[in-house]
Amino acid sequence: MTATISAIPEAGMPFPRSEYEHRQERVLAAIERARLDALVVTAHGHLRYLTGYNGNGGYFAPFPLIMVPGQRPTYVVREFEVSTVQAEGCIDEIICYSQQQDLATVCADVLRRYGLQGRKVGFELGCWNLAPADVSAIQAQLPDMKVADATRLVASVCAVKSPLEIEAMRGSMALTDIAVRTFQSSLREGVTEAEVSMKIQEELYKAGGTIYEALPTLVFGDRTKLAHGTPTRNKLRNNDPALMETGAVKHGYVAGLVRTAVLGRNSETESLHSLAEEALEAAIEAIKPGVTAGAVDAATRKVIERSGRPKVFRHRTGYQTGIHWSERGNLSLEPGATDLLEVGMNFHMPILLFGESGRICGCSEQIVITERGAEILSHTPRTLYRA
């Protein structure tokens, strides 16, 4: 099926087709370097990166994008979603299936058409949106096909952002900063988490943005013990901490940010937050092109360990971000990571610490790696906000 559809209001790719074609070329080159004969892309973020289509229809069953060196990509999608894929994506060759049980047969037919029956084909085995049963069903159709784990292949390519992507991240951060300032200015005794969340959404709507709904952390008091806690009718009380982690969306790109506040005074929060700021600064200073991801994480842990409170840090220093906030298999600033940092990479670095009470506080920055080191995208101070 050739992708032809008339214009639909508020639909379409956010970037020129040439941007997606360049991305596809880079992935195809990576496929050849990995000595694979083809790649089957199924992670939603990777699909959006390569096609423009957000991939959300793939909740039903995977929407495999089949990439073969020397060939144009073929997109295998559910027939119900075809008009959306055409309106929002750039793939001309679209093959449809109707029901979940049809996926394996249709996908195998496409792979067979490319002569991949006995060849080595990469699958994103460690990413979301691909179940073991999906892989088994496809392989049952092609028993001689060699399945390889290509979890990191697209992630390693999209780790280095293009100028258009970095511009989108800057746009997202400008909106996220509005969310942070609204959070801070809304804090008063008796206000609920839900009321602050609604105010943030109102202010972002006025500015032309939206919050990334999958990760809206906004909690007060003892509810800061909940990692990724979502807003409720819980009220802010005097001397309570308040924690938010959120990000606004620009062309599918999300620049998340963590900020902590306290209404009045809270000695535990104040002490931990000071340590989080020091650790984050050390990590930022360690970032340079050619440094390993593990070395950046080590710089963070050195500060934490020197404080005599090593158990307060239960996280990694940061992770590759961009489309859909994050994907499984993306680059990670974690102990022992050997990935080399490059100019154009973009990371979210949340330093979240656990107090003896179990409450969590901290701060983060979104950075882009330049020749000189880390460029911070946010314009809101990372210091503890006192309401």
N, C-alpha and C positions, 0 to 999 in steps of 0.2 A: 504494500500500500504506500503510495507516495503522499507525503505530508503536504496537503494543500487545504487551506481553510481561510475564509475571509476574516478581516480584522474583528476582534472582539474587544469591547471597551475594557480598559484596565488589565489587559492581558498582553502577553508577548515577552520576549527575552529582554532582560535589563541591559545587556551588553550587545555590541555588534556581533554578527555571525562570525566575523574574522577572529574575534577573541576566543570563541568556542573551538573553532578549527585549529587555532594555535595550541590550545590545551590538548585537543585530541592528538595532534602531531607529537607533542611531548610525551603523552602516555604511550602512543604507539612505539616511539623510540625506546621507552623504558621496557616495553614488552620484549622488544628484540634484545636489549641488554640483559634481560632476565632469562633469555633463551627459552621463551615461551612461544608457542605457535598461535595463541589467541588469549584473550582475557574476557571473562564474563563479569561485568560490573553490576552490583546489585545494591550497594549501600546508597541510601537516599541522598546524602550529602555529595557523594561522588557522582551520582547521576545528575544532580543539579549543576555541579561544577562542569560536567562535560556536555550537557545538552541544553541547559536553561530550564528544563521542566523540573518542578520541585520534588517529584518522586513520591508524593504522598499517596497516590493511588496504589502503591505497592504494599499497602497493609493487607490487601486481599491475597496476594501471592507476589513473589518477586517480579520485577520488570527488568529482565536481563538486557543490558546493553552489550552486544557482542562486538568486540574489537579485534580485527585481524590485520596484521601488517600488510600493506599493499591494497587494502580494501576499505570501502566506506563503512562506517558503523551501521549495524542493524539493531533496531530496538524492538524487543519482544514485549508487548504490553497487552493488558486486558482490553478487550473490545469496548467495554463500557467507558474507558478513559481516553479513547483515541482522540476525540476532539480537543481535550485539554492538553494532551501531549503535543498535538499539532500546533495549538495556539501558543503554547509556552516554550516549545522546544525548537531545536534546529536540525533534528534528524530526519532525513528524507525517506529512508528505508524503514518502514514500520510493519511488523508482522504481528497479527493479533491472535489471542487465544480467548476463549469464552469463560470457561470455568476453571477452578483451581486444579482439578485433575487433568486439565488439558495442557498445563504449563510444560511439563517435562517432555511430552511428545512434540510440541511445537518448537520448544527450544532445541531439542535434539535434532529436529529436522533442519533447523538453520545451521547448527554446527556441522551436520552431515553434508549440507550443501557446500560448505567451505572446505570439505575434505578433511575434517578434523577427527575422524573416527578413531584413528590410532595415534593421534598427536598429543602433545603436552599442552593442556589448557589451564590457565590460572583462574581460580575462583577466590572471592573475598571471604574465606572461611572464618576469619576472626572478626568480621564486621556484623553489625545488626542487619536485619532484613533478609538473611539467608539461613534457612533452617537445615539441619542435617538431612531431613527427609527430602528436601528439594534437591540436594546434591545427589543423594542416593537414587532418586527417581530418574534424574537425567542420566546418571551413569549406568543405570539399568538399561536404558535405551541405547547407550554407546559403551558397551563393556570393555572395549579396547582403548578407550580414551584414557589418558593419564591425567588425573586431577592433581594440580599443584596449588599450594597455598600462596595466593598473591594478595594477602591482606594489606601489606604495606605499599603496594606498587603505586596506586593512585594517590595515596596519602603522601608519599615521598615527593610526588610531582607537584601536588597542589599546596605543599608546605611553603613553597616559594611563590609569593603573590605577585601578580602583574600590577602595573600602575593603576589599572581600573579597579582591581580588587582592593588595593590599599586605599584608594579614594573612597570606595564603599565602606571600608572599615572606619575611615575618618568620619564619614557621614553618620555611621551607626554610633560612634563614640560621642559625637556632638549631641545626639538624641539621648544617649545613656546619661550624659552629664546633666541633662534636663531632669531625667528621672531621679538622679542622686540629689540634686538641689531641691527638688520637690519633696523627696523623702525627708531631708533634713529640716526644711522649713515647716513641715506638717507635724513635727513631733511636739506633743504637749500632753500633760497629764490627762488621762481618760480617753485619748484617741485610740481607736482600734487599728489592728494591722490591716483589716479589710478596708477601712476608711482611707488609710494612707495609700494603699494599693490603688483604690479607685481614683484618688486624686492624681496619682502618677499617670494613670491611663488617660485621664482627662487632659492633662498638660501635654502629654505626648501626642494625643490626637490633634490638639491645637497646632502643634509644631509639625504635623504631617507624618508622625511616626507611630509605631506600635511596639509593645513589649513582646519579647520572645516568650511565649506562654509555657514552654516546656520546663523552664527553670526560674520561676519567680520566687526567690527566697526573700521573705520579709517576716521577721519574728521579733517579739519583745520578751524581756524578762526571762523566765525559766524556759520559754519556748525556744530560746537561742541554743538550747541543748540539742535541738533537732537539726541535723545536717540536712540542707535543702528543705527546710520547713516552709510550708506555704501559708499565705495570710488567712487569718480567722478573725473572729470577733474578740479575740484577746486584747485587753486594754493595756496601755503603757502607764506605768506607775512611777512615782518619784524614786530616783536612784536605780531605775531599771536600765539595762543595756538594750539597744535596738540594732539589729543586724539585717543588712540587705545584700543580696547578690542578684543582679538582674542585668539585662542588656536589651537595647532596642534593635530593631531590624531595619536594614537598608539593603535592598536587592537580595534578600536572603542571608546577608552577612550580619553577624551579631558580635558586637564588642561588649562583652560582659565586664562587670566591675563589682568589687566587694567594698562596702563601706560600713563602718560601725559608728554608732552614736551612743551617748548616755544622757539620760535626763537627770540632772543633778550630779551625784558623785557615785562611783563604784570602784573601789580600790583594785579588785581583781581584774576588771575590764581594763582599767587604766594601765596596770602593770603589764598585762599580756599584750595589749595593743602596742605599747612602746617596744616590746620585743619583736612583734610582727613587723613593725616599721623598720627596725634595724635589720632584720633578716631579709626583708624585701629589698632594701637598699643594697645589701651585699650581693644579692642575686643579680640585680640590675647592673651593678658595676662589673660583674663577672662576664656579662654577655658581650661577646665579640665574634666576628666571623672567624670560623676555624676552630672555635672552642667546642668541646663536646657538651651535649645536653646534660650528661652526668656531672660534669665539672660545675655547671651552674647550680644544680641541686646540692652539690657538696658545699658550695659557698653558703647556701641557706642553712644547711645543717650544722656547719661550723659555728655560726652565730647562736643557734639554738642550744647546741651542746655546751658552748662556753657559758651560757646563762645558768647551767646546772639544772635545767628543766627539759631534758630531751624528750620526755614522754608527752609534752604538750602538742607536739607536731606529728599528726597522723596522716599527712597528705603527701603529695608530690609538690615540687616547686611550681610547676606549670605545665601547659600543654598547648599544642598547636590549635589554633582556632580559625574561624572564618565562617563558611556556610554552616547553618544549623548549629552554631556554637561549637560542637565537637562531634567527632566520629570515633568509634572504636578502631584501633589500629593506627591512629594518628601519632605524630611525634610527641614525646613526653619528656619533660625535664624531671627525671627520676633517677634514683641511685643506679649507677652502673650503665646508664644509657650512653651509647657510643655514637649516636648520630651527630654529625658535624653541623654547626649552625652556619647559615648562609645569609647573605644580604637579601632582604625581601621576605624573610620568614616572619611570622606573626604569632605571638604567644600571649595567652592569659596566664598571669602569675598570681594566684590567690594564696596568701599566707594566712591560714586559718588555724588558730590555736585553741586548745581545750584547757579550761581552768579546772581547779580541784573540784569546783561545784558541778562540773560537766558542761557549763556554759561555753559557747564558742564565740570568739571574736577575731577580728583581723582586718586585713585590707588587701587590695590587689592592684595591679596595673596591667593594662594592655600595652604591649610594646611591638614595634616593628624594628627589625635589625637593619642597621645601616652600616656603612664602612666604618663609622666612628663608634659604633656600639648600639645601645638600645635607645630608641626614640619612644618616649611615653606619649600615648595618644590622649589621655584624659587631661582635662583642665580643672578638675576638682581635687583639692588637697586630700592626701591619703591619711592625714592626721585624724585622731579621734575627734568626732564632732560633739560638742557639748550643747545640748538643747536647753 
